[in-house]
Each structure stands twice: as C-alpha cells, then as structure tokens.
C-alpha cells in the first residue's frame, strides 16, 4: 500500500475500514466510489505541455 498520492492513500484506508463492517453496504459503496475517483484522478494522463500552455493563454 505505497502510493505518493495522498488522496489514494486516504481513500484506501477508508475502504479498508469500511470492509470491517461489510453489512454496512452504504458505507462500503461510498468508500468504494471515493477510492475509484481517487485512483482515476491519480492515474489520469497529464495534459501535454502544449495543452497546458494553450489553457494558460486562453485564460489570459
């Protein structure tokens, strides 16, 4: 369980804690959704340098 992204670490801890009470399905579903969002955000490809530059220029 090593990850440099603090959101993934937190979501993993919450998911593991939710697994201790599997009868509480709402808590488990919420933790699983949060874990999925955190992992998706952490593994999403970074925009290219050109895309970041265009975004900065468009906002100026």
C-alpha positions as CSV (number, residue, x, y, z in Angstrom):
1,X,0.0,0.0,0.0
2,X,2.5,2.6,-1.1
3,X,1.4,5.5,-3.1
4,X,2.6,9.0,-3.4
5,X,-0.9,10.4,-3.9
6,X,-2.4,11.3,-0.5
7,X,-5.9,11.1,-1.9
8,X,-5.4,7.5,-2.9
9,X,-3.8,6.7,0.5
10,X,-6.8,8.2,2.3
11,X,-9.3,6.5,0.1
12,X,-7.6,3.1,0.5
13,X,-7.6,3.5,4.3
14,X,-11.3,4.4,4.3
15,X,-12.1,1.4,2.0
16,X,-10.2,-1.0,4.3
17,X,-12.0,0.4,7.3
18,X,-15.4,0.0,5.6
19,X,-14.5,-3.6,4.8
20,X,-14.5,-4.4,8.5
21,X,-18.3,-4.0,8.6
22,X,-19.4,-5.4,5.2
23,X,-23.1,-5.4,6.4
24,X,-23.0,-1.6,6.2
25,X,-23.3,-1.5,2.4
26,X,-23.9,2.2,2.2
27,X,-20.5,2.9,3.9
28,X,-18.8,0.4,1.7
29,X,-20.3,1.8,-1.5
30,X,-19.3,5.4,-0.6
31,X,-15.8,4.2,0.3
32,X,-15.5,2.3,-3.0
33,X,-16.7,5.2,-5.0
34,X,-14.2,7.5,-3.3
35,X,-11.4,5.0,-3.9
36,X,-12.3,4.8,-7.6
37,X,-12.4,8.6,-8.0
38,X,-9.0,8.9,-6.3
39,X,-7.4,6.3,-8.4
40,X,-8.8,7.7,-11.6
41,X,-7.5,11.1,-10.7
42,X,-4.1,9.8,-9.8
43,X,-3.7,7.7,-12.9
44,X,-5.2,10.2,-15.4
45,X,-2.7,11.2,-18.1
46,X,-1.2,14.7,-17.6
47,X,-2.0,17.2,-20.3
48,X,0.8,17.8,-22.7
49,X,3.0,20.9,-22.4
50,X,1.2,22.4,-25.4
51,X,-2.3,21.8,-23.9
52,X,-1.2,23.4,-20.6
53,X,0.2,26.4,-22.5
54,X,-2.9,26.9,-24.6
55,X,-5.0,26.7,-21.4
56,X,-2.9,29.4,-19.8
57,X,-3.0,31.6,-22.9
58,X,-6.8,31.2,-23.2
59,X,-7.3,32.3,-19.7
60,X,-5.2,35.4,-20.1
